[in-house]
Amino acid sequence: MVNRNGGDNPEVFDPARFDPAVAEHRSTALFKPFGTGERSCIGRQFALHEAALLVARVVHRYRLIDSAHYELRWDGLSRRPVGFTVDLLRRTPADRSTQATSQAESQAAAPSSSSAALLPVKAGTTLAILHGSNLGTCRALAKQLADDATDFGCTATVAPLDTAAGGLPATDAVVIVASSYNGQPTDDAREFTAWLQSETTTLQGDPLFAVLGVGDHNWADTYQAIPILIDDRLHALGGEPLVPRASADTSGDLTATVEQFEAALWAALAERFGDPDATPLTAADEPLYDLRLISGPVTSALDERFAVQPMTVTLNDELVDVPGQQKHYVRVALPDGVDYSTGDHLTVLADNPPDVVDTVLEMLSLDPELRLSVNPRRSSRRSIALDREVSVRELLTHFVELRKPATKSQLRRLAATNPCDPERAALEQLADSDEPCWLSPVELLHRFPACALTGAQLLELLEPMTPRHYSIASSSQLSPREVALIVSVLDTPARSGYGLFKGVASNHLATMPPGTCVRARIDPARQAFRAGADPQRNVILVSAGTGVAPFCGFLGDRLAAKQAGEPFAPALCFFGVRDPDVDYIFRSQFEQAEREGIVAMRPAFSRAPEHGVRYVQDRIAADADDVWELLGDPSKNAHVFICGDGARMAPAVRAAFRDIYRSRTGADEAAAVAWLDGLVASDHYVEDVWAG
């Protein structure tokens, strides 16, 4: 079926329609090829990958010549071209030789834009950096920008977006770093967004601004929704952009996008506020020596950057011991002065598994005890936080990601350093492919040994270690000084083909015996999600696997209310697991809670289906009467909370709720979508999900 809203001549073959810059400005529902959607064919991606490989092999070996000057004609509904033939001419070695070598050499020799010489700004130039952040990514980016701006000569401040509700700061320029949460503003940006959208809102003068949007393209329908809204609205109100809005993708090349945005931002500020009389400090202006005290563990600077501190493990039990499905129950004592609310997250800064470090040392032929002094030469988000000399083993254990797949920019950097034509071509092909690369930079160096990297270049290529977030599985009412985690241990054959892929944080936590310490911090959940712990609120809880973690805390708060003789409403809990006899974690506790009237459990077993119910969305459909009894009665003010896989489970669960609405009201799909969107906008349907 052809959608006539796709622009001129929708039936004409035009690959340019799918350029990212073009696709960004049209609805994600405009192009729906066969086999796509929520119930897509599971083999579709494999078939597309297979086709891409076939085309690449043909083009690599042959020149394709359209000697008949073919004009495209379709074959009925199949949309296959009729009578399309090309002549093949085998490529010679001369055909395959390109300017790749000279291009690679020029790329390797060219300085990065972030290191280009720029005039410092005039003294007194002010810059306000506002962030909209839930889990801290945008907040950390804003602080990094402020540090870099200070080095650049600006007087920089950092604050949540809500502090600007009512008016932008009276500074020379404003930078906004913002993300979306299911298309809604983050908790610290709601008031600002509401003010910005008001018809009575005006701006003082023509403020200079720049917007850096952060999101995940896996949520295509709401990707960059709030950054786009902010950018468009500031434009409409008369603001002047310093640089075009940047879209940083957390599932893409986030670092490269941020660095490009920074380079453009500093260049724009230098053009407007640069000090032509500025001169760099000379050696005579500085003391001869700089002394600083080194104390604490080797990770002190890294821990300070991410605001983590040691927390003692008090319990580590194995819940499921089936290979590939291992799960652990870990309890962690909170230090004095650290509190949490039910539904919050524990953010853990982990170490790479020792066997993974040993493998990398062997692959790169490195001496683990070699001592290194690492001194960043410029400010960058990619720099490693180090305040002392470290060994190679310490560096690889604590400070860098070793198994994270390579990004497009990392692939291009490796290609630029590889003098071997076939290896360089293979790396460039990986960089240009639409499919993700599953190999890490270390694995790529092992596969393409001709890459000529210095130690400093290798270290710059590796991503710094980043924290991981875990939903807290305990009740702050029943366990105020200890938090519980349910950890699914990732230990499966690597997609790259190199041994096992071991999740950094999950393997780290699984091996921590009681008495040892993890480096962690408490990160508050959205207020809308925390609200699910309110014992008197009618709630529908939906999760699968370890996604049940925060709901254990929700039920704990209801138990605390019952024990205190306070009113509470029983929760309706849908829980998806594989097998009732293998991974139905906390089954006895859930059944006891059900007997006490705290919860009505509705499990679904994918490996042992009952009456056609295999997944959690199937159980929701089967129990539609109970669901509609809560959602169909406005007086009950019911709220739905989803936790778990955002790639497959969350979309299927949304579809299940829309189906219930349609069947109970007789509405069409458009009305069902509007109904569910309304629940999301009013925080009656709240997701805490991750891309799986």
C-alpha positions as CSV (number, residue, x, y, z in Angstrom):
1,M,0.0,0.0,0.0
2,V,1.4,3.4,-1.0
3,N,1.1,6.3,1.4
4,R,0.4,9.5,-0.6
5,N,1.8,11.7,2.2
6,G,5.3,10.5,1.4
7,G,6.0,13.4,-1.0
8,D,6.0,13.7,-4.7
9,N,6.0,10.5,-6.8
10,P,5.9,8.0,-4.0
11,E,6.1,5.1,-6.5
12,V,9.4,6.4,-8.0
13,F,12.5,4.5,-6.9
14,D,14.5,7.2,-5.0
15,P,17.0,6.0,-2.4
16,A,17.6,9.6,-1.3
17,R,14.2,9.4,0.6
18,F,16.0,7.3,3.2
19,D,18.9,9.7,4.0
20,P,18.8,10.3,7.8
21,A,18.5,14.0,7.3
22,V,15.4,13.5,5.1
23,A,13.8,10.7,7.2
24,E,14.1,12.9,10.4
25,H,11.4,15.2,9.2
26,R,8.7,12.7,8.4
27,S,6.5,10.4,10.5
28,T,8.0,7.1,11.6
29,A,4.8,5.5,10.5
30,L,5.1,6.7,6.9
31,F,7.3,3.9,5.6
32,K,6.1,0.4,6.8
33,P,7.7,-2.3,4.6
34,F,6.4,-5.8,4.6
35,G,7.2,-7.6,7.8
36,T,7.7,-4.5,10.0
37,G,5.8,-3.3,13.0
38,E,5.2,-4.6,16.5
39,R,4.7,-8.2,15.2
40,S,7.5,-8.1,12.7
41,C,9.0,-11.2,11.2
42,I,11.9,-12.3,13.4
43,G,13.9,-13.2,10.3
44,R,13.5,-9.8,8.6
45,Q,16.8,-8.3,9.9
46,F,18.7,-11.4,9.0
47,A,17.2,-11.4,5.5
48,L,18.2,-7.7,5.0
49,H,21.6,-8.4,6.3
50,E,22.1,-11.3,4.0
51,A,20.9,-9.2,1.0
52,A,23.3,-6.4,2.0
53,L,26.2,-8.9,2.1
54,L,25.3,-10.3,-1.2
55,V,25.1,-6.9,-2.9
56,A,28.5,-5.9,-1.3
57,R,30.2,-9.1,-2.6
58,V,28.9,-8.5,-6.1
59,V,29.8,-4.8,-6.2
60,H,33.3,-5.6,-4.7
61,R,34.0,-8.1,-7.5
62,Y,32.2,-6.6,-10.5
63,R,31.3,-3.3,-12.2
64,L,27.6,-3.1,-12.9
65,I,26.8,-1.6,-16.3
66,D,23.3,-0.6,-17.4
67,S,23.9,-1.1,-21.1
68,A,20.2,-1.2,-21.9
69,H,19.4,2.1,-20.1
70,Y,16.7,0.4,-18.0
71,E,13.6,2.4,-16.9
72,L,11.9,1.1,-13.8
73,R,8.6,-0.9,-14.2
74,W,6.9,-2.7,-11.4
75,D,5.5,-6.2,-11.3
76,G,2.0,-6.0,-9.7
77,L,1.8,-6.1,-5.9
78,S,5.2,-7.7,-5.4
79,R,6.9,-4.4,-6.4
80,R,9.6,-6.3,-8.2
81,P,11.2,-4.6,-11.2
82,V,10.3,-6.2,-14.5
83,G,13.0,-7.1,-17.1
84,F,15.8,-5.6,-15.0
85,T,19.2,-6.8,-16.1
86,V,22.7,-5.5,-15.9
87,D,26.0,-6.5,-17.5
88,L,28.9,-7.5,-15.2
89,L,32.5,-6.6,-15.8
90,R,35.0,-8.2,-13.4
91,R,37.0,-5.5,-11.6
92,T,40.8,-5.4,-12.0
93,P,43.2,-4.6,-9.2
94,A,43.5,-1.1,-10.7
95,D,39.7,-0.6,-10.4
96,R,39.9,-1.3,-6.7
97,S,42.7,1.1,-6.0
98,T,41.3,4.4,-4.8
99,Q,42.4,7.5,-3.0
100,A,41.7,5.7,0.3
101,T,45.3,5.8,1.3
102,S,45.8,9.5,0.8
103,Q,42.4,10.2,2.4
104,A,43.3,8.0,5.4
105,E,46.6,9.8,5.8
106,S,45.0,13.2,5.6
107,Q,42.4,12.2,8.1
108,A,45.0,10.9,10.5
109,A,47.2,14.0,10.1
110,A,44.4,16.6,10.3
111,P,43.8,18.0,13.8
112,S,40.4,17.5,15.3
113,S,38.0,20.4,15.3
114,S,38.0,20.4,19.1
115,S,41.7,21.1,19.2
116,A,41.7,24.0,16.6
117,A,43.1,27.2,18.0
118,L,40.4,29.7,19.0
119,L,40.5,33.1,20.7
120,P,39.4,33.0,24.3
121,V,36.3,35.0,25.0
122,K,36.5,38.5,26.6
123,A,36.6,38.6,30.3
124,G,33.1,38.7,31.8
125,T,31.4,36.7,29.0
126,T,28.6,34.8,30.7
127,L,27.2,31.4,29.7
128,A,24.2,29.7,31.4
129,I,24.0,25.9,30.8
130,L,20.6,24.4,31.6
131,H,19.8,20.7,31.7
132,G,16.8,18.4,31.6
133,S,17.9,15.1,33.1
134,N,16.4,12.1,35.0
135,L,19.3,9.7,35.3
136,G,22.1,12.2,35.1
137,T,23.4,11.9,31.5
138,C,22.4,15.4,30.5
139,R,23.4,16.8,33.9
140,A,26.9,15.3,33.5
141,L,27.1,16.7,30.0
142,A,26.1,20.1,31.2
143,K,28.8,20.1,33.9
144,Q,31.4,19.0,31.3
145,L,30.4,21.9,29.1
146,A,30.7,24.3,32.0
147,D,34.2,23.0,32.8
148,D,35.2,23.5,29.1
149,A,33.5,26.9,29.0
150,T,35.5,28.0,32.0
151,D,38.8,26.9,30.3
152,F,37.6,28.9,27.3
153,G,37.2,32.1,29.4
154,C,33.5,32.1,30.1
155,T,31.8,32.6,33.5
156,A,29.6,29.5,33.4
157,T,26.7,28.4,35.5
158,V,24.8,25.0,35.5
159,A,21.2,24.6,36.6
160,P,18.1,22.5,35.9
161,L,15.8,23.9,33.2
162,D,13.0,24.5,35.7
163,T,15.1,27.3,37.2
164,A,14.4,29.2,34.0
165,A,10.7,28.8,34.1
166,G,9.5,32.3,33.7
167,G,12.5,33.6,31.8
168,L,15.9,32.7,30.4
169,P,18.9,33.7,32.5
170,A,20.3,37.2,31.7
171,T,23.5,35.9,30.3
172,D,25.4,36.4,27.0
173,A,24.3,33.0,25.8
174,V,22.3,30.0,27.0
175,V,23.0,26.3,26.3
176,I,20.3,23.8,26.8
177,V,21.1,20.1,27.2
178,A,17.9,18.1,27.3
179,S,16.3,14.7,26.8
180,S,12.8,13.2,26.7
181,Y,11.1,10.6,28.7
182,N,8.5,8.8,26.5
183,G,8.1,12.1,24.7
184,Q,7.6,14.0,27.9
185,P,10.0,16.5,29.6
186,T,12.2,15.2,32.4
187,D,11.2,15.9,36.0
188,D,13.5,18.9,36.2
189,A,12.2,20.4,32.9
190,R,8.4,20.2,33.3
191,E,7.8,23.7,34.6
192,F,10.2,25.2,32.0
193,T,8.5,23.3,29.1
194,A,5.0,24.3,30.3
195,W,6.1,28.0,30.5
196,L,7.8,27.8,27.1
197,Q,4.6,26.5,25.5
198,S,2.3,29.1,27.1
199,E,0.8,31.5,24.6
200,T,1.7,34.4,26.9
201,T,5.4,33.6,27.0
202,T,7.8,36.2,25.7
203,L,11.6,36.5,25.7
204,Q,13.6,39.5,26.8
205,G,15.5,40.7,23.7
206,D,16.8,38.2,21.2
207,P,18.7,35.8,23.4
208,L,21.5,33.6,21.9
209,F,20.9,29.9,22.5
210,A,22.1,26.4,21.5
211,V,20.3,23.1,22.1
212,L,22.0,19.7,22.5
213,G,19.4,17.0,22.5
214,V,20.1,13.6,24.0
215,G,17.9,10.5,23.2
216,D,17.8,6.9,22.0
217,H,16.7,6.3,18.4
218,N,15.2,3.0,19.5
219,W,12.2,5.1,20.6
220,A,11.6,6.5,17.1
221,D,8.2,8.0,17.8
222,T,9.5,10.3,20.6
223,Y,13.1,10.5,19.7
224,Q,14.4,14.1,20.5
225,A,10.8,15.2,21.1
226,I,11.5,17.7,23.9
227,P,14.8,19.1,22.4
228,I,13.0,19.7,19.1
229,L,10.1,21.4,20.9
230,I,12.5,23.7,22.9
231,D,14.5,24.6,19.8
232,D,11.4,25.3,17.7
233,R,9.7,27.3,20.4
234,L,12.8,29.5,21.1
235,H,13.1,30.1,17.4
236,A,9.4,31.2,17.3
237,L,9.8,33.5,20.2
238,G,12.7,35.4,18.6
239,G,15.7,33.6,20.0
240,E,18.8,33.4,17.8
241,P,20.6,30.1,17.6
242,L,24.3,30.1,18.0
243,V,24.6,26.7,16.3
244,P,22.1,24.3,14.8
245,R,20.4,21.9,17.2
246,A,22.5,18.7,17.7
247,S,20.9,15.2,18.2
248,A,23.1,13.0,20.3
249,D,22.0,9.3,20.2
250,T,22.9,7.2,23.3
251,S,22.6,4.1,21.1
252,G,24.8,5.6,18.4
253,D,27.9,7.7,18.4
254,L,27.1,10.0,21.4
255,T,30.7,11.1,22.0
256,A,31.4,12.2,18.5
257,T,28.1,14.2,18.3
258,V,28.8,16.0,21.6
259,E,32.4,16.8,20.5
260,Q,31.2,18.2,17.2
261,F,28.5,20.3,19.0
262,E,31.2,21.6,21.4
263,A,33.6,22.5,18.6
264,A,30.8,24.4,16.8
265,L,29.7,26.1,20.0
266,W,33.2,27.4,21.0
267,A,33.8,28.6,17.4
268,A,30.5,30.5,17.5
269,L,31.3,32.1,20.9
270,A,34.8,33.0,19.7
271,E,33.3,34.7,16.7
272,R,30.9,36.8,18.7
273,F,32.8,37.4,22.0
274,G,36.5,36.5,21.2
275,D,39.1,38.7,22.8
276,P,41.5,39.9,20.0
277,D,44.0,41.0,22.7
278,A,44.1,37.7,24.5
279,T,47.5,36.1,24.9
280,P,48.4,32.7,26.4
281,L,50.0,32.5,29.8
282,T,53.8,32.1,29.6
283,A,55.9,29.8,31.8
284,A,57.1,32.8,33.8
285,D,53.5,33.4,35.0
286,E,53.3,30.1,36.7
287,P,55.0,28.6,39.7
288,L,57.9,26.3,39.0
289,Y,56.3,23.4,40.9
290,D,52.8,22.1,41.4
291,L,52.3,19.9,44.4
292,R,49.2,17.9,45.2
293,L,48.4,15.2,47.7
294,I,47.4,11.8,46.4
295,S,45.1,9.9,48.7
296,G,42.4,7.3,48.6
297,P,42.1,4.3,46.2
298,V,43.3,4.3,42.6
299,T,39.8,5.1,41.4
300,S,39.4,8.3,43.5
301,A,39.2,10.8,40.6
302,L,36.9,8.5,38.7
303,D,34.7,8.1,41.8
304,E,34.5,11.8,42.3
305,R,33.5,12.4,38.7
306,F,30.5,10.1,39.0
307,A,29.8,10.9,42.7
308,V,30.0,7.3,43.8
309,Q,31.2,6.1,47.2
310,P,31.9,2.7,48.8
311,M,28.8,0.7,49.9
312,T,29.1,-2.6,51.7
313,V,27.5,-5.8,50.3
314,T,25.6,-7.6,53.1
315,L,24.1,-10.5,51.1
316,N,24.7,-12.1,47.7
317,D,22.4,-15.1,47.0
318,E,22.0,-16.9,43.7
319,L,18.3,-17.0,42.7
320,V,18.7,-18.9,39.4
321,D,21.7,-21.0,38.5
322,V,20.7,-22.1,35.0
323,P,23.5,-21.2,32.5
324,G,22.7,-18.1,30.5
325,Q,19.8,-17.2,33.0
326,Q,21.7,-16.7,36.2
327,K,20.2,-14.2,38.6
328,H,21.5,-12.9,41.9
329,Y,19.8,-11.2,44.8
330,V,22.2,-8.6,46.3
331,R,21.7,-6.4,49.3
332,V,23.9,-3.3,49.9
333,A,24.1,-1.2,53.1
334,L,23.8,2.5,52.6
335,P,26.4,4.9,54.1
336,D,25.4,7.4,56.7
337,G,23.7,10.4,55.2
338,V,22.5,8.5,52.1
339,D,18.8,7.8,51.8
340,Y,16.4,6.5,49.1
341,S,12.8,6.3,48.2
342,T,11.0,3.2,46.9
343,G,11.4,3.0,43.2
344,D,14.8,4.8,43.0
345,H,17.9,3.4,41.2
346,L,21.3,2.3,42.5
347,T,23.9,3.4,40.0
348,V,27.0,1.2,40.1
349,L,30.5,1.9,38.8
350,A,31.9,-1.5,38.1
351,D,35.2,-3.1,37.1
352,N,35.9,-5.2,34.1
353,P,36.0,-9.0,34.8
354,P,39.5,-10.2,35.5
355,D,39.4,-12.9,32.7
356,V,38.3,-10.2,30.2
357,V,41.3,-8.1,31.2
358,D,43.6,-11.1,30.9
359,T,42.2,-11.7,27.4
360,V,42.8,-8.1,26.3
361,L,46.4,-8.2,27.7
362,E,47.1,-11.3,25.7
363,M,45.4,-10.1,22.5
364,L,47.5,-6.8,22.6
365,S,50.7,-8.4,24.0
366,L,50.8,-5.9,26.9
367,D,52.8,-6.2,30.1
368,P,50.2,-6.0,32.9
369,E,52.6,-4.5,35.5
370,L,53.9,-1.7,33.2
371,R,53.4,1.7,34.9
372,L,51.8,4.5,33.0
373,S,51.3,8.2,33.7
374,V,48.2,9.4,31.8
375,N,47.9,13.2,31.4
376,P,45.0,14.6,29.2
377,R,46.3,17.4,27.0
378,R,42.9,19.0,26.5
379,S,39.5,18.9,28.2
380,S,37.1,16.3,26.7
381,R,34.2,14.2,27.8
382,R,36.2,11.2,26.6
383,S,39.1,11.9,28.9
384,I,39.8,9.4,31.7
385,A,39.6,10.7,35.3
386,L,43.0,9.8,36.8
387,D,45.0,11.6,39.4
388,R,48.0,9.2,39.7
389,E,50.2,6.7,37.9
390,V,48.6,3.3,37.3
391,S,49.6,-0.1,35.9
392,V,48.3,-1.4,32.6
393,R,46.2,-3.9,34.5
394,E,44.7,-1.2,36.7
395,L,43.9,1.0,33.7
396,L,42.1,-1.8,31.9
397,T,40.3,-3.0,35.0
398,H,38.9,0.2,36.3
399,F,38.9,3.0,33.7
400,V,38.0,1.9,30.2
401,E,35.2,-0.1,28.4
402,L,36.7,-3.3,26.9
403,R,33.8,-5.1,25.2
404,K,31.6,-2.1,24.2
405,P,31.0,-2.3,20.4
406,A,32.9,0.1,18.3
407,T,31.1,3.3,17.0
408,K,31.2,4.6,13.5
409,S,33.8,7.3,14.4
410,Q,36.0,4.7,16.1
411,L,35.9,2.5,13.0
412,R,36.9,5.5,10.8
413,R,39.8,6.3,13.2
414,L,41.1,2.7,12.9
415,A,40.7,2.8,9.2
416,A,42.7,6.0,9.0
417,T,45.6,4.4,10.9
418,N,45.7,1.2,8.8
419,P,48.1,1.2,5.8
420,C,47.0,-2.2,4.5
421,D,44.5,-1.7,1.6
422,P,42.3,-4.7,2.2
423,E,42.1,-4.2,6.0
424,R,41.4,-0.5,5.6
425,A,38.7,-1.2,3.1
426,A,37.1,-3.7,5.4
427,L,37.1,-1.2,8.3
428,E,35.6,1.5,6.1
429,Q,32.9,-0.9,5.0
430,L,32.0,-1.6,8.6
431,A,31.9,2.2,9.3
432,D,29.6,2.8,6.3
433,S,27.3,-0.2,7.0
434,D,23.8,0.5,8.2
435,E,24.2,-2.6,10.5
436,P,25.8,-2.1,13.9
437,C,29.3,-3.4,14.4
438,W,29.5,-6.0,17.3
439,L,33.3,-6.0,17.6
440,S,34.9,-3.8,20.2
441,P,37.9,-1.6,19.3
442,V,40.2,-4.2,21.0
443,E,38.7,-7.1,19.0
444,L,39.1,-5.0,15.8
445,L,42.7,-4.4,16.5
446,H,43.1,-8.2,16.9
447,R,41.3,-8.9,13.6
448,F,43.0,-6.1,11.7
449,P,46.6,-6.2,13.0
450,A,48.0,-3.7,10.5
451,C,46.4,-0.8,12.4
452,A,49.3,1.4,13.6
453,L,48.3,3.0,16.9
454,T,50.4,4.5,19.6
455,G,49.5,3.8,23.2
456,A,48.0,7.3,23.5
457,Q,45.9,6.8,20.4
458,L,44.7,3.4,21.7
459,L,43.7,5.0,25.0
460,E,41.8,7.8,23.3
461,L,40.0,5.2,21.1
462,L,38.6,3.4,24.1
463,E,35.5,4.7,25.9
464,P,35.9,5.6,29.6
465,M,34.1,3.3,32.0
466,T,30.5,4.5,32.6
467,P,28.1,3.7,35.5
468,R,25.2,1.3,35.1
469,H,21.7,1.8,36.6
470,Y,19.8,-0.8,38.6
471,S,16.2,-0.5,39.9
472,I,16.1,-0.9,43.6
473,A,14.1,-4.0,44.7
474,S,13.4,-3.0,48.3
475,S,11.0,-0.9,50.2
476,S,12.3,2.2,52.0
477,Q,9.6,1.7,54.6
478,L,10.7,-1.9,55.5
479,S,14.4,-1.5,54.7
480,P,15.5,2.1,55.1
481,R,19.3,1.4,55.5
482,E,19.7,-1.3,52.9
483,V,18.8,-1.6,49.3
484,A,18.2,-4.8,47.3
485,L,19.1,-5.5,43.7
486,I,18.0,-8.3,41.3
487,V,20.9,-8.8,39.0
488,S,20.6,-10.7,35.7
489,V,24.1,-11.9,35.0
490,L,24.9,-11.4,31.3
491,D,27.3,-14.2,30.3
492,T,26.5,-15.4,26.8
493,P,28.4,-16.1,23.5
494,A,29.5,-12.8,22.1
495,R,27.9,-11.7,18.9
496,S,31.3,-10.8,17.7
497,G,32.3,-14.5,17.8
498,Y,35.1,-13.8,20.3
499,G,34.3,-16.0,23.4
500,L,31.7,-14.9,26.0
501,F,30.2,-11.5,26.3
502,K,30.2,-10.7,30.0
503,G,28.2,-7.8,31.3
504,V,30.5,-5.5,33.2
505,A,28.3,-4.5,36.1
506,S,26.3,-7.8,36.4
507,N,29.4,-10.0,36.6
508,H,31.0,-7.5,39.0
509,L,28.0,-7.6,41.3
510,A,27.5,-11.4,41.0
511,T,31.1,-12.0,42.3
512,M,31.0,-9.6,45.3
513,P,30.8,-11.6,48.5
514,P,29.3,-10.1,51.7
515,G,31.7,-7.7,53.3
516,T,33.2,-6.3,50.1
517,C,32.3,-2.9,48.7
518,V,30.8,-1.6,45.5
519,R,31.1,1.9,44.3
520,A,27.7,3.3,43.9
521,R,25.2,6.2,44.3
522,I,21.5,6.6,44.7
523,D,19.7,8.2,41.7
524,P,16.1,9.3,42.3
525,A,13.5,7.9,39.9
526,R,10.9,10.2,38.3
527,Q,8.3,11.4,40.7
528,A,5.7,9.9,38.4
529,F,7.3,6.5,38.8
530,R,7.9,6.8,42.6
531,A,4.2,7.5,42.9
532,G,3.5,3.8,42.3
533,A,4.7,3.0,45.8
534,D,1.8,5.0,47.3
535,P,-0.1,2.1,49.2
536,Q,-3.5,3.8,48.6
537,R,-3.1,4.1,44.8
538,N,-4.8,1.7,42.5
539,V,-2.0,0.3,40.3
540,I,-1.4,-2.1,37.5
541,L,2.2,-3.4,37.5
542,V,3.7,-5.0,34.4
543,S,7.2,-6.5,34.2
544,A,9.2,-9.4,32.9
545,G,12.3,-11.0,34.4
546,T,14.4,-8.7,36.6
547,G,12.0,-5.8,35.6
548,V,10.0,-6.9,38.6
549,A,12.6,-5.3,40.9
550,P,11.0,-1.9,41.7
551,F,7.6,-3.6,42.1
552,C,9.0,-5.7,44.9
553,G,9.5,-2.3,46.6
554,F,6.0,-1.1,45.8
555,L,4.5,-4.3,47.3
556,G,6.8,-3.9,50.4
557,D,5.4,-0.4,51.0
558,R,1.9,-1.9,50.9
559,L,2.9,-4.6,53.4
560,A,4.3,-1.8,55.7
561,A,1.0,0.0,55.5
562,K,-0.9,-3.1,56.4
563,Q,1.4,-3.8,59.3
564,A,0.9,-0.3,60.5
565,G,-2.9,-0.6,60.2
566,E,-3.0,2.0,57.5
567,P,-5.3,1.8,54.4
568,F,-3.9,0.3,51.2
569,A,-5.1,-0.9,47.8
570,P,-4.1,-4.3,46.4
571,A,-1.9,-4.1,43.3
572,L,-2.7,-6.0,40.1
573,C,0.7,-7.4,39.0
574,F,1.5,-9.0,35.6
575,F,4.8,-10.8,35.7
576,G,6.5,-12.6,32.8
577,V,9.1,-15.3,33.3
578,R,10.3,-18.3,31.3
579,D,9.5,-21.3,33.5
580,P,7.6,-21.6,36.8
581,D,10.0,-24.1,38.1
582,V,13.2,-22.3,37.0
583,D,13.1,-18.5,37.2
584,Y,9.8,-17.6,38.9
585,I,11.9,-15.6,41.5
586,F,10.3,-14.8,44.9
587,R,7.4,-17.1,44.1
588,S,6.8,-18.0,47.7
589,Q,6.9,-14.3,48.8
590,F,4.5,-13.3,46.0
591,E,2.1,-16.0,46.9
592,Q,2.2,-15.1,50.6
593,A,1.6,-11.4,49.7
594,E,-1.4,-12.6,47.6
595,R,-2.8,-14.4,50.6
596,E,-2.5,-11.3,52.7
597,G,-4.4,-9.3,50.1
598,I,-1.6,-7.0,49.1
599,V,-1.4,-8.1,45.4
600,A,-3.1,-10.2,42.8
601,M,-0.3,-12.0,40.8
602,R,-0.9,-12.8,37.1
603,P,2.2,-14.6,35.9
604,A,3.0,-15.7,32.3
605,F,5.4,-18.4,31.4
606,S,7.0,-18.2,27.9
607,R,8.5,-21.7,28.0
608,A,5.5,-23.3,29.7
609,P,2.4,-21.5,28.3
610,E,-1.0,-22.1,29.8
611,H,-4.3,-21.7,27.8
612,G,-2.4,-19.8,25.0
613,V,-0.8,-17.3,27.5
614,R,2.9,-17.2,26.7
615,Y,4.0,-13.6,27.3
616,V,3.0,-10.9,29.7
617,Q,0.9,-9.1,27.0
618,D,-1.0,-12.3,26.5
619,R,-1.9,-12.4,30.2
620,I,-3.1,-8.8,30.1
621,A,-5.4,-9.7,27.2
622,A,-6.6,-12.8,29.0
623,D,-7.4,-10.8,32.1
624,A,-8.9,-7.8,30.3
625,D,-12.0,-7.7,32.6
626,D,-9.8,-7.1,35.7
627,V,-7.7,-4.5,33.8
628,W,-10.8,-2.6,32.5
629,E,-12.4,-2.7,35.9
630,L,-9.6,-0.4,37.1
631,L,-8.9,1.6,34.0
632,G,-12.5,1.9,32.8
633,D,-13.7,3.6,36.0
634,P,-12.3,7.2,36.3
635,S,-13.2,7.2,40.0
636,K,-10.6,4.6,40.7
637,N,-7.8,6.9,39.2
638,A,-5.8,3.8,38.3
639,H,-2.1,4.1,37.2
640,V,-0.1,1.7,35.1
641,F,3.6,1.1,35.6
642,I,5.8,-0.8,33.2
643,C,9.4,-2.0,33.9
644,G,11.6,-4.1,31.7
645,D,12.6,-4.6,28.1
646,G,11.7,-1.5,26.0
647,A,12.5,-3.0,22.6
648,R,9.9,-5.8,22.6
649,M,7.9,-6.1,25.8
650,A,6.9,-2.4,26.2
651,P,5.5,-2.0,22.6
652,A,3.6,-5.3,22.9
653,V,2.1,-4.2,26.3
654,R,1.0,-0.9,24.9
655,A,-0.7,-2.7,22.0
656,A,-2.5,-5.0,24.5
657,F,-3.9,-2.0,26.5
658,R,-5.0,-0.3,23.2
659,D,-6.8,-3.6,22.2
660,I,-8.6,-3.7,25.5
661,Y,-9.7,0.0,25.1
662,R,-11.0,-0.7,21.6
663,S,-12.9,-3.8,22.5
664,R,-14.6,-2.2,25.5
665,T,-15.5,1.1,23.9
666,G,-15.9,0.3,20.2
667,A,-13.3,2.9,19.4
668,D,-11.0,2.7,16.4
669,E,-7.2,2.4,16.6
670,A,-6.6,6.2,16.3
671,A,-8.9,6.8,19.3
672,A,-7.1,4.0,21.3
673,V,-3.7,5.6,20.5
674,A,-5.0,9.0,21.7
675,W,-6.4,7.4,24.9
676,L,-3.1,5.8,25.7
677,D,-1.1,9.0,24.8
678,G,-3.4,10.8,27.2
679,L,-2.6,8.3,30.0
680,V,1.1,8.9,29.3
681,A,0.9,12.7,29.3
682,S,-1.0,12.7,32.6
683,D,1.5,10.2,34.2
684,H,-1.2,7.5,34.5
685,Y,0.9,5.2,32.3
686,V,4.6,5.3,33.3
687,E,7.4,3.3,31.8
688,D,10.9,2.6,33.3
689,V,12.3,0.6,30.4
690,W,15.6,0.0,28.6
691,A,16.5,-1.0,25.1
692,G,17.0,-4.8,25.0
